[in-house]
Amino acid sequence: MYSRSGCHLCEEMAAGLRALGIAFDEIDVDTDPHLRLLYGRDVPVLVYKDAVLKHRLTPEAIAKLR
């Protein structure tokens, strides 16, 4: 999951993933200029297999993770 410190949407997505028992790595986009350009305004972004999920864990987004 691409995120940034202090992002409430990032915190919500991380908590939702944990509640679902889904393991993930969290990468702070502000630690890399390239990542900041790619995802800076779109965090959180969860990349899983072929799915790219942005901002919120909707029921449709969760279905892509299963």
Protein Blocks (a to p, Z undefined) as FASTA:
>chain_A
ZZdehiaklmmmmmmmmmnopacddddfklpmklmmmmmmmpccddehjbccehiacfkl
mmmmZZ
